[in-house]
Amino acid sequence: MVEQQKFQMLVQELQIVAQQSATLRSQESELESTIELVTNQDAQMGLYRQSGVILAEVADRESLLVELKSSKDKISKALSQLSKRDSELRQNYEKLAKEFEGK
């Protein structure tokens, strides 16, 4: 029964890691699109940032780009860590699955 519980917990953790990875990939993609839009937008046009329920004009585009790129880098690092964890969990999953098959 203990091995079965380990197996179930492992499956749950794999599902959680997969969900977190999907969420972070979506956020990373959105940031990439935003960075591209900010970079390519005519400097003469206004640029606005949502803050709560209001839009505030951005005065310093460069600092906004730095902030966006920093956020993207943090998400990329988190995705890398999740990928490593996913790999570890899958190895453990395969090991436990083989043990169950052998019984």
DADAMO-V731612 format. One record per residue. N is the residue number from 1. SS is DSSP state (h for helix, s for strand, l for the rest). PSI is psi as a letter, one per 40 degrees, with the letter a starting at -180 (999 if undefined). Layout:
N|SS|PSI, N|SS|PSI
This chain:
1|l|d, 2|h|d, 3|h|d, 4|h|d, 5|h|d, 6|h|d, 7|h|d, 8|h|d, 9|h|d, 10|h|d, 11|h|d, 12|h|d, 13|h|d, 14|h|d, 15|h|d, 16|h|d, 17|h|d, 18|h|d, 19|h|d, 20|h|d, 21|h|d, 22|h|d, 23|h|d, 24|h|d, 25|h|d, 26|h|d, 27|h|d, 28|h|d, 29|h|d, 30|h|d, 31|h|d, 32|h|d, 33|h|d, 34|h|d, 35|h|d, 36|h|d, 37|h|d, 38|h|d, 39|h|d, 40|h|e, 41|l|i, 42|l|h, 43|l|d, 44|l|e, 45|l|i, 46|l|i, 47|l|h, 48|s|i, 49|s|h, 50|s|h, 51|s|g, 52|l|b, 53|l|e, 54|s|i, 55|s|h, 56|s|h, 57|s|h, 58|l|h, 59|l|d, 60|l|g, 61|h|d, 62|h|d, 63|h|d, 64|h|d, 65|h|d, 66|h|d, 67|h|d, 68|h|d, 69|h|d, 70|h|d, 71|h|d, 72|h|d, 73|h|d, 74|h|d, 75|h|d, 76|h|d, 77|h|d, 78|h|d, 79|h|d, 80|h|d, 81|h|d, 82|h|d, 83|h|d, 84|h|d, 85|h|d, 86|h|d, 87|h|d, 88|h|d, 89|h|d, 90|h|d, 91|h|d, 92|h|d, 93|h|d, 94|h|d, 95|h|d, 96|h|d, 97|h|d, 98|h|d, 99|h|d, 100|h|d, 101|h|d, 102|h|e, 103|l|999
